[in-house]
């Protein structure tokens, strides 16, 4: 199975085109002013139209109200809503119903205990995204270039639809996929030259590395099947 790749925090046509030309599956746009990747509605409208039909678009928000979601949907027409705040399962379900779009819920991970939240969200979110837990003094919940112990995800249900995020870059994504066997990966700061400034070469390198890791992941999956049968 081909690993799906999402490039998040895009703000320019050059960076978006690099992701699209390298055949990213998802492209993400951030609507959260404290983030250096925050995008204006007019820019989102233009880039969303540029991506349409070539990759799925995701709109990232943090505890946004309905009015902001309505404005985002009007501008971007996203294929998916990506929630990075403290949204409850009830809020996730309500947004999914109100806007008729798939929803991805980000869950912060530091230790195995943090995975207890999976059972609360798995039935209401179309995707879960596992990101490193932000420090208490952080001004935003993600996009910080922090990784967590990927081995904690080995206990997940193999059928769970999730994306791995947090501290990924072209140099480590293959290792992360081998350990977690994640069906999808999400990157933002790991393909930047500075906060909010994407590097097209790093975008292309990340996607190449993720794709090339498929063989290793498939070998590990087969080993797991053989272990289960023995």
Long-range contacts (C-beta under 8 A, 24 or more apart in sequence): 1-183, 1-214, 1-218, 2-211, 2-214, 3-177, 3-182, 3-183, 3-184, 3-185, 3-210, 3-211, 3-213, 3-214, 3-217, 4-163, 4-183, 4-184, 4-185, 5-184, 5-185, 5-187, 5-206, 5-207, 5-210, 5-211, 6-58, 6-163, 6-184, 6-185, 6-186, 6-187, 7-187, 7-188, 7-191, 7-198, 7-203, 7-206, 7-207, 8-37, 8-58, 8-60, 8-82, 8-143, 8-165, 8-186, 8-187, 8-188, 9-35, 9-37, 9-60, 9-143, 9-188, 9-189, 9-192, 9-196, 9-198, 10-37, 10-39, 10-47, 10-198, 11-37, 11-39, 11-43, 11-47, 11-196, 11-198, 12-198, 13-46, 13-47, 13-50, 14-198, 14-200, 15-198, 15-200, 15-203, 16-47, 16-50, 16-51, 17-50, 17-200, 18-198, 18-200, 18-201, 18-203, 18-204, 19-55, 19-203, 19-207, 20-50, 20-51, 20-54, 20-55, 21-204, 22-203, 22-204, 22-207, 22-208, 23-207, 24-55, 24-203, 24-207, 25-55, 25-56, 25-184, 26-55, 26-56, 26-57, 26-58, 26-80, 26-184, 26-186, 27-51, 27-55, 27-56, 27-57, 27-58, 28-57, 28-58, 28-59, 28-60, 28-82, 28-186, 28-188, 29-57, 29-58, 29-59, 29-60, 29-76, 29-78, 30-60, 30-143, 31-59, 31-60, 31-61, 31-64, 31-68, 31-72, 32-60, 32-61, 32-62, 32-84, 32-140, 34-139, 34-140, 35-140, 35-143, 35-196, 36-143, 36-195, 36-196, 37-143, 37-188, 37-195, 37-196, 41-71, 41-72, 41-75, 41-76, 42-75, 44-72, 44-75, 44-76, 45-75, 45-76, 48-75, 48-76, 48-77, 48-78, 52-77, 56-80, 58-82, 58-104, 60-84, 61-85, 62-140, 62-141, 63-87, 66-98, 69-95, 69-98, 69-99, 73-99, 73-101, 80-104, 80-126, 80-127, 82-106, 82-129, 84-131, 84-141, 84-142, 85-141, 89-120, 89-121, 89-123, 89-124, 92-121, 92-124, 92-125, 93-124, 96-124, 96-125, 96-126, 102-126, 102-127, 103-127, 104-128, 104-129, 104-163, 105-129, 106-130, 106-131, 106-141, 106-142, 106-165, 107-131, 108-132, 108-133, 108-134, 108-141, 109-133, 109-148, 109-152, 109-153, 109-166, 110-148, 111-149, 111-152, 112-152, 112-155, 114-152, 115-152, 115-153, 115-155, 115-156, 118-156, 118-160, 122-160, 126-161, 127-161, 127-162, 127-163, 127-184, 128-160, 128-161, 128-162, 128-163, 129-162, 129-163, 129-164, 129-165, 129-186, 130-162, 130-163, 130-164, 130-165, 130-166, 131-165, 131-166, 132-165, 132-166, 132-167, 142-166, 142-188, 143-188, 143-189, 143-195, 144-189, 145-189, 145-190, 147-172, 147-176, 150-176, 150-179, 150-180, 151-179, 153-179, 153-180, 153-182, 154-179, 154-180, 168-206, 169-202, 169-206, 170-202, 170-205, 170-206, 170-208, 170-209, 171-209, 173-206, 173-209, 173-210, 173-213, 174-209, 174-210, 174-212, 174-213, 174-216, 177-210, 177-213, 177-214, 177-216, 177-217, 178-213, 178-216, 178-217, 178-220, 181-217, 181-220, 181-221, 185-210
